Amino acid sequence: MMLKLDNVTKVYRTGAFGGGSTTAVGGVSFEVGPGEVVSLIGESGSGKSTLGRMILGLTPVTSGSITWNGTAVRPAKSYYREVQGVFQDPFSTFNPVFKADRVFRMIKEVYFPEVPPAEWAERVRASLADVRLNPAQILGKFPHQLSGGQLQRLLIARALLLDIKLLVADEITSMLDASTRIDVLNLLAELKGRGLGVLYITHDLSLGTYLAERTIVLRRGTVAEMGPTETVFTGPKHPYTRELLAAVPRLREPWQEAEPIESCLYHDKAGTGGLLEVEPGHYVACARLAGCAG
Amino acid sequence: MSLRVTDLKVHYQTLKGEVRALDGVSFEVGDGEILGLAGESGCGKTTLGKSLIRMDGRMRHIGGRVELDGEELPVGDDRRMNPFRFHKVSLVPQYSMSAMNPTRKIGRMVGELLRSRGVPLDAEKLAARLDLVGLSPEVLGRYPIELSGGMKQRMVMVISTLLDPSLLIADEVTSALDVSTQKGVATALAGFRDNGVVNSMIFITHDISLTYQIADKIMIMYAGKVVERAPAKVIVEAPRHPYTKLLIDSLPEVGVRYADRRLSGIPGGPPSLLDPPTGCRFRDRCPLAFDKCAQEPPAAEIEPGHVVACWKA
């Protein structure tokens, strides 16, 4: 079970008559294996959500390929049985006039019409237990009667009912309070222990490091740096990664001025000459490392 | 003392009854001080910020007194508050994206705003302020849509403080911004205080690590009440209220890994403020709760400048 992105590019047409174009994602390649959490970190406009949407088949790729177990990804029932997405705003994901647990019934109608109701109820109960929700507090409620954390966990439970192998989690905790956010993260960690692959898309570096084995830092649609989370965070090589890390507010550690970066092409150029493997598994797109005099 | 708030009570009127969003809040902000106001959604932090400048139609001032620079601030009286607004108290709202008139070039809009307050435009001062937040005077010739989120937020900060208010309330000003922009905006805000543009500031955010970077003191709110107030360093390093402790422990920080150190959230949720429980409002979720918590804990000053409302502190 493996998701593989190979040189994926997305170009949006812009302007009144589609005359202009914007490259949202330019030549991104990476893989997510079973039981692996990969965090995709980027600021607004870095193309992180576009990548997530392309992986889920919600937006076509312009060029390059996204494959799941060797076959090209397309929006089909068989694919969504294994790969599901959860997004940022749980309040807009649910239809406000339907009871929240109706999403479970829809799953049954679409994917499992043959399962007898009693067995289905048992499955729902089990998946709610997996996300540590009390069925009595959830079933029969409208979305506005539930908290954001409950709704977000309900969406994960829904994804689990399908026996998914990969979850694309796009900013799933950014609308949650600090005290509930960590519960959702711990839940993902537990599911990962059971073999679920997670692509964790976020702008928040600290949330990304908590879970992920591998971290990919995106900048303007291209990978600036990627590698094992520890390595990227303790020994960032790309000036952009360093700048990001220096800007993260931390407890017990006042902001420092970011260390000055002597003559670096990063400040003048958006694109770089591609990724360079600086140590095993640690890739950096930095012109300086690639043989610039600075 | 710049601001002194005593037992402020503000309720929201809803169809179901009164929501006690602020239920007896007392605190002070010293001259030249930045008070960080933190707490989770629904704790009353935004209500507090709004109460100090303009209550919306659903809000009712039930009781309590607000004094700014020794003068009473008539927070419950919309009309009498008018002379204070922007001259004495000003606000930087969260959504700077929608705070500016999209149909005017920014320079023209600033001129119109000042005229509406009967103040002439001081071009030199405006340029100096723009420089202070790191904007070029060119932005005055542009429309809001031509500015990035961080630039818009800075521009709104400049506009909000053009009349040199004594107190500035900054409500979640950086929560829609990227980390690198966030740092710039937060530092610029602190610069307003450092350069004497404003006397004191209330910096409202849900992000304690961010507050810690710029605030002198931090006040933590829970369910319409102040649970703890202390110098920023003390709140972060030696918090005394169980809620503050749990909240800080639940923050994932860069470098903390699930495999090494498992963080945990706070079980349960805050009580409904329609009919809040008596006694300590955190007691249902509190690991230290005991029978005395059924009585409301008084806000006690356990050290100079460190106020905690907990029987166990």
Interface residues (C-beta under 8 A of the other chain):
Chain A: E43 S44 S147 D177 A178 S179 T180 R181 I182 D183 L185 N186 A189 H203 D204 L205 S206 L207 T209 Y210 L211 T229 E230 F233 T234 E243 L244 L245 A247 V248 P249 R250 L251 R252 P254 W255
Chain B: E40 S41 G149 D178 V179 S180 T181 Q182 K183 A186 T187 H206 D207 I208 S209 L210 Y212 Q213 V236 E237 L246 L247 I248 S250 L251 P252 E253 V254 G255 V256 R257 Y258 R262 L263 S264 G265 I266 G269
